Amino acid sequence: MLGELTNVGREEPSGLTRLAVALLDRATYPVIEARRRASDLGERSDILSLLLRAKSEDGEQLSDHELRDELLTLVLAGFETTANSLAWTWSVW
């Protein structure tokens, strides 16, 4: 929560949040770049390949930043829902 409070009203993250985003970016952007260059991108069915082939209403592809945001949303949302489900399951037992 402290990280969130230090970023209230800011366009860009600062402090610990900025450091965490930089660490995530270092791991995520090389994966996106490598997948963009993959010769079999059209044959792949994983979520990153599907997002790379997706186009907006204007026919534009997602930028690397937009792809990063989508991937992190999926990972973090999946983590949260799984953690909540497990916590609920164990509390019932």
C-alpha positions in Angstrom: 0.0 0.0 0.0 2.9 2.4 0.7 4.0 2.0 -2.9 0.5 2.9 -4.1 0.3 5.9 -1.8 3.5 7.4 -3.1 2.2 7.2 -6.6 -1.2 8.9 -6.1 -1.8 11.6 -8.7 1.3 10.7 -10.7 1.4 9.7 -14.4 4.5 7.6 -14.0 5.5 5.4 -11.1 8.1 6.5 -8.6 10.1 5.0 -5.8 9.7 1.3 -5.1 7.0 1.0 -7.7 9.3 2.4 -10.4 11.9 -0.2 -9.4 9.4 -3.0 -9.5 8.2 -2.0 -12.9 11.8 -1.7 -14.2 12.5 -5.3 -13.0 9.3 -6.6 -14.7 10.2 -4.7 -17.9 13.7 -6.2 -18.0 12.2 -9.7 -18.1 9.1 -9.0 -20.2 10.3 -6.9 -23.2 12.9 -9.4 -24.4 10.3 -12.1 -24.5 8.0 -9.8 -26.5 10.8 -8.9 -28.9 11.8 -12.5 -29.4 8.2 -13.6 -30.1 7.7 -10.7 -32.6 10.7 -12.1 -34.6 9.4 -15.7 -34.4 9.0 -17.2 -37.9 6.1 -19.4 -36.8 4.1 -16.7 -35.0 1.0 -17.3 -37.2 1.0 -21.0 -36.1 1.3 -20.5 -32.4 -1.7 -20.5 -30.1 -0.3 -19.1 -26.9 -1.7 -15.8 -25.4 1.3 -13.7 -26.3 1.2 -14.9 -30.0 -2.5 -14.2 -30.1 -2.0 -10.7 -28.7 0.8 -10.0 -31.2 -1.6 -10.9 -34.0 -4.5 -8.8 -32.6 -5.4 -5.5 -34.3 -7.3 -2.5 -33.1 -10.4 -1.2 -34.9 -8.0 1.0 -36.9 -5.9 -2.0 -38.0 -3.0 -1.2 -35.7 -1.1 -3.8 -33.7 -0.6 -3.4 -30.0 2.6 -1.6 -28.9 5.2 -3.4 -26.8 4.0 -1.3 -23.8 0.4 -2.3 -24.4 1.4 -5.9 -24.7 3.4 -5.7 -21.5 0.4 -4.3 -19.7 -1.9 -7.0 -21.0 0.4 -9.8 -20.1 1.0 -8.4 -16.6 -2.7 -8.0 -16.1 -3.3 -11.6 -17.0 -0.5 -12.8 -14.7 -1.4 -10.7 -11.7 -5.2 -11.3 -12.1 -4.5 -15.0 -12.4 -2.3 -15.0 -9.3 -4.9 -13.0 -7.3 -7.8 -15.2 -8.2 -5.9 -18.4 -7.6 -4.7 -17.2 -4.2 -8.2 -16.2 -3.2 -9.6 -19.5 -4.3 -7.0 -21.4 -2.4 -7.4 -19.3 0.7 -11.2 -19.8 0.6 -10.8 -23.5 0.1 -8.4 -24.0 3.0 -10.5 -21.8 5.3 -13.6 -23.9 4.7 -11.7 -27.1 5.6 
